[in-house]
């Protein structure tokens, strides 16, 4: 039985550009970096979840086919304190919002931007989530 979510892997084309995005735009702290015997480079970024962290694993395979992210494939969602301030900051770093902002009507405001290889990132202000049993 599952006891904890640990990490998710995202394969990227440009390791340095992706590392800069997750570190300098999203503000995530870089964890371990590992080079596999097969030639992959794996870089872990720490994502705060309450008093704990989970990880996003950025994977670069130099000999793999290029990463092409299809529309509406998936996204990662992060909470921000101030969506307007984040939008200005991400735009100044070269990552403008491409969709939104949207107001759900129950106090949640969100927008979308894209990471360097086209992975969609959702940023949410005032996150509210109704849990069901």
Phi and psi in degrees as GROMACS dihedral restraints (atoms count N, CA, C in turn):
[ dihedral_restraints ]
;  ai    aj    ak    al  type     phi  dphi    fc
    3     4     5     6     1   -70.2    20    10
    4     5     6     7     1   135.0    20    10
    6     7     8     9     1  -114.2    20    10
    7     8     9    10     1   -17.3    20    10
    9    10    11    12     1  -168.4    20    10
   10    11    12    13     1   141.0    20    10
   12    13    14    15     1   -79.4    20    10
   13    14    15    16     1   132.2    20    10
   15    16    17    18     1  -106.9    20    10
   16    17    18    19     1   -55.7    20    10
   18    19    20    21     1  -162.3    20    10
   19    20    21    22     1   166.0    20    10
   21    22    23    24     1  -128.7    20    10
   22    23    24    25     1   142.2    20    10
   24    25    26    27     1  -101.4    20    10
   25    26    27    28     1   138.4    20    10
   27    28    29    30     1  -128.8    20    10
   28    29    30    31     1   121.2    20    10
   30    31    32    33     1   -85.5    20    10
   31    32    33    34     1   139.9    20    10
   33    34    35    36     1  -130.7    20    10
   34    35    36    37     1   158.3    20    10
   36    37    38    39     1   -84.7    20    10
   37    38    39    40     1   -44.7    20    10
   39    40    41    42     1  -115.3    20    10
   40    41    42    43     1   100.1    20    10
   42    43    44    45     1   -61.3    20    10
   43    44    45    46     1   -47.9    20    10
   45    46    47    48     1   -63.3    20    10
   46    47    48    49     1   -43.6    20    10
   48    49    50    51     1   -65.4    20    10
   49    50    51    52     1   -40.6    20    10
   51    52    53    54     1   -67.5    20    10
   52    53    54    55     1   -41.9    20    10
   54    55    56    57     1   -59.6    20    10
   55    56    57    58     1   -43.3    20    10
   57    58    59    60     1   -63.0    20    10
   58    59    60    61     1   -39.3    20    10
   60    61    62    63     1   -62.5    20    10
   61    62    63    64     1   -53.0    20    10
   63    64    65    66     1   -66.6    20    10
   64    65    66    67     1   -32.1    20    10
   66    67    68    69     1   -82.6    20    10
   67    68    69    70     1   -53.4    20    10
   69    70    71    72     1   -89.9    20    10
   70    71    72    73     1   -25.8    20    10
   72    73    74    75     1   -96.5    20    10
   73    74    75    76     1   -50.4    20    10
   75    76    77    78     1   -83.0    20    10
   76    77    78    79     1   -18.3    20    10
   78    79    80    81     1    78.3    20    10
   79    80    81    82     1    22.0    20    10
   81    82    83    84     1   -82.5    20    10
   82    83    84    85     1   146.6    20    10
   84    85    86    87     1   -84.4    20    10
   85    86    87    88     1   133.1    20    10
   87    88    89    90     1   -76.9    20    10
   88    89    90    91     1   134.4    20    10
   90    91    92    93     1  -101.8    20    10
   91    92    93    94     1  -133.5    20    10
   93    94    95    96     1   -69.7    20    10
   94    95    96    97     1   150.9    20    10
   96    97    98    99     1  -123.8    20    10
   97    98    99   100     1   132.6    20    10
   99   100   101   102     1  -140.1    20    10
  100   101   102   103     1   137.5    20    10
  102   103   104   105     1  -107.1    20    10
  103   104   105   106     1   122.2    20    10
  105   106   107   108     1   -79.8    20    10
  106   107   108   109     1   159.4    20    10
  108   109   110   111     1   -60.1    20    10
  109   110   111   112     1   -23.3    20    10
  111   112   113   114     1   -82.1    20    10
  112   113   114   115     1    -4.6    20    10
  114   115   116   117     1   100.0    20    10
  115   116   117   118     1     2.5    20    10
  117   118   119   120     1   -79.5    20    10
  118   119   120   121     1   147.3    20    10
  120   121   122   123     1  -109.9    20    10
  121   122   123   124     1   128.0    20    10
  123   124   125   126     1  -117.2    20    10
  124   125   126   127     1   127.2    20    10
  126   127   128   129     1  -124.4    20    10
  127   128   129   130     1   128.4    20    10
  129   130   131   132     1  -102.7    20    10
  130   131   132   133     1   133.9    20    10
  132   133   134   135     1  -115.9    20    10
  133   134   135   136     1   134.0    20    10
  135   136   137   138     1   -87.2    20    10
  136   137   138   139     1   128.8    20    10
  138   139   140   141     1  -114.5    20    10
  139   140   141   142     1   118.7    20    10
  141   142   143   144     1   -68.7    20    10
  142   143   144   145     1   135.0    20    10
  144   145   146   147     1  -137.2    20    10
  145   146   147   148     1    93.7    20    10
  147   148   149   150     1    62.7    20    10
  148   149   150   151     1  -127.8    20    10
  150   151   152   153     1   -88.4    20    10
  151   152   153   154     1     1.7    20    10
  153   154   155   156     1  -118.6    20    10
  154   155   156   157     1  -177.6    20    10
  156   157   158   159     1  -135.4    20    10
  157   158   159   160     1   152.3    20    10
  159   160   161   162     1  -119.8    20    10
  160   161   162   163     1   176.2    20    10
  162   163   164   165     1  -128.5    20    10
  163   164   165   166     1   148.5    20    10
  165   166   167   168     1  -107.3    20    10
  166   167   168   169     1   125.3    20    10
  168   169   170   171     1  -101.3    20    10
  169   170   171   172     1   113.9    20    10
  171   172   173   174     1   -90.4    20    10
  172   173   174   175     1   126.0    20    10
  174   175   176   177     1  -118.3    20    10
  175   176   177   178     1   127.7    20    10
  177   178   179   180     1  -119.8    20    10
  178   179   180   181     1   123.5    20    10
  180   181   182   183     1  -118.2    20    10
  181   182   183   184     1   104.8    20    10
  183   184   185   186     1   -58.6    20    10
  184   185   186   187     1   -31.2    20    10
  186   187   188   189     1   -98.0    20    10
  187   188   189   190     1     4.5    20    10
  189   190   191   192     1   -80.9    20    10
  190   191   192   193     1   157.2    20    10
  192   193   194   195     1   -60.5    20    10
  193   194   195   196     1   155.5    20    10
  195   196   197   198     1   -58.5    20    10
  196   197   198   199     1   147.0    20    10
  198   199   200   201     1   -74.9    20    10
  199   200   201   202     1   127.8    20    10
  201   202   203   204     1  -130.5    20    10
  202   203   204   205     1   113.7    20    10
  204   205   206   207     1   -93.2    20    10
  205   206   207   208     1   116.3    20    10
  207   208   209   210     1   -70.1    20    10
  208   209   210   211     1   154.4    20    10
  210   211   212   213     1   -58.4    20    10
  211   212   213   214     1   142.1    20    10
  213   214   215   216     1    56.4    20    10
  214   215   216   217     1    28.9    20    10
  216   217   218   219     1   -72.3    20    10
  217   218   219   220     1   -54.5    20    10
  219   220   221   222     1  -170.2    20    10
  220   221   222   223     1   169.1    20    10
  222   223   224   225     1  -152.2    20    10
  223   224   225   226     1   160.2    20    10
  225   226   227   228     1  -105.4    20    10
  226   227   228   229     1   140.6    20    10
  228   229   230   231     1  -118.9    20    10
  229   230   231   232     1   135.2    20    10
  231   232   233   234     1  -131.5    20    10
  232   233   234   235     1   144.9    20    10
  234   235   236   237     1   -87.5    20    10
  235   236   237   238     1   139.5    20    10
  237   238   239   240     1  -124.2    20    10
  238   239   240   241     1   154.1    20    10
  240   241   242   243     1   -71.3    20    10
  241   242   243   244     1   -41.1    20    10
  243   244   245   246     1  -139.3    20    10
  244   245   246   247     1   107.9    20    10
  246   247   248   249     1   -63.2    20    10
  247   248   249   250     1   -40.5    20    10
  249   250   251   252     1   -63.1    20    10
  250   251   252   253     1   -44.3    20    10
  252   253   254   255     1   -65.2    20    10
  253   254   255   256     1   -41.4    20    10
  255   256   257   258     1   -63.7    20    10
  256   257   258   259     1   -41.0    20    10
  258   259   260   261     1   -60.0    20    10
  259   260   261   262     1   -45.3    20    10
  261   262   263   264     1   -61.9    20    10
  262   263   264   265     1   -43.7    20    10
  264   265   266   267     1   -65.2    20    10
  265   266   267   268     1   -50.1    20    10
  267   268   269   270     1   -64.0    20    10
  268   269   270   271     1   -37.1    20    10
  270   271   272   273     1   -64.2    20    10
  271   272   273   274     1   -40.6    20    10
  273   274   275   276     1   -65.4    20    10
  274   275   276   277     1   -22.8    20    10
  276   277   278   279     1   -91.3    20    10
  277   278   279   280     1     0.4    20    10
  279   280   281   282     1    95.6    20    10
  280   281   282   283     1    14.0    20    10
  282   283   284   285     1  -126.3    20    10
  283   284   285   286     1    79.9    20    10
  285   286   287   288     1   -74.7    20    10
  286   287   288   289     1   159.1    20    10
  288   289   290   291     1   -68.7    20    10
  289   290   291   292     1   133.7    20    10
  291   292   293   294     1  -107.2    20    10
  292   293   294   295     1   -10.2    20    10
  294   295   296   297     1  -153.6    20    10
  295   296   297   298     1   126.5    20    10
  297   298   299   300     1   108.2    20    10
  298   299   300   301     1  -176.8    20    10
  300   301   302   303     1   -80.9    20    10
  301   302   303   304     1   154.2    20    10
  303   304   305   306     1  -122.1    20    10
  304   305   306   307     1   142.1    20    10
  306   307   308   309     1  -110.4    20    10
  307   308   309   310     1   120.8    20    10
  309   310   311   312     1   -72.0    20    10
  310   311   312   313     1   -20.2    20    10
  312   313   314   315     1    93.9    20    10
  313   314   315   316     1   -12.8    20    10
  315   316   317   318     1  -113.0    20    10
  316   317   318   319     1    21.4    20    10
  318   319   320   321     1    98.1    20    10
  319   320   321   322     1     8.5    20    10
  321   322   323   324     1  -110.6    20    10
  322   323   324   325     1   130.4    20    10
  324   325   326   327     1  -122.2    20    10
  325   326   327   328     1   133.4    20    10
  327   328   329   330     1  -145.9    20    10
  328   329   330   331     1   158.0    20    10
  330   331   332   333     1  -145.5    20    10
  331   332   333   334     1   172.5    20    10
  333   334   335   336     1  -129.7    20    10
  334   335   336   337     1   142.7    20    10
  336   337   338   339     1  -134.9    20    10
  337   338   339   340     1   171.3    20    10
  339   340   341   342     1  -118.1    20    10
  340   341   342   343     1   137.9    20    10
  342   343   344   345     1   -72.3    20    10
  343   344   345   346     1   170.4    20    10
  345   346   347   348     1   -52.4    20    10
  346   347   348   349     1   -35.5    20    10
  348   349   350   351     1   -96.7    20    10
  349   350   351   352     1     9.9    20    10
  351   352   353   354     1    97.4    20    10
  352   353   354   355     1     1.3    20    10
  354   355   356   357     1   -65.0    20    10
  355   356   357   358     1   133.9    20    10
  357   358   359   360     1   -85.6    20    10
  358   359   360   361     1   135.0    20    10
  360   361   362   363     1  -119.2    20    10
  361   362   363   364     1   124.6    20    10
  363   364   365   366     1   -99.0    20    10
  364   365   366   367     1   133.4    20    10
  366   367   368   369     1  -118.0    20    10
  367   368   369   370     1   131.3    20    10
  369   370   371   372     1  -126.3    20    10
  370   371   372   373     1   129.9    20    10
  372   373   374   375     1  -100.6    20    10
  373   374   375   376     1   139.6    20    10
  375   376   377   378     1    59.2    20    10
  376   377   378   379     1    55.0    20    10
  378   379   380   381     1   -61.7    20    10
  379   380   381   382     1   128.1    20    10
  381   382   383   384     1  -131.5    20    10
  382   383   384   385     1   138.7    20    10
  384   385   386   387     1  -141.4    20    10
  385   386   387   388     1   125.2    20    10
  387   388   389   390     1   -86.6    20    10
  388   389   390   391     1   123.0    20    10
  390   391   392   393     1   -99.2    20    10
  391   392   393   394     1   140.6    20    10
  393   394   395   396     1  -120.1    20    10
  394   395   396   397     1   154.8    20    10
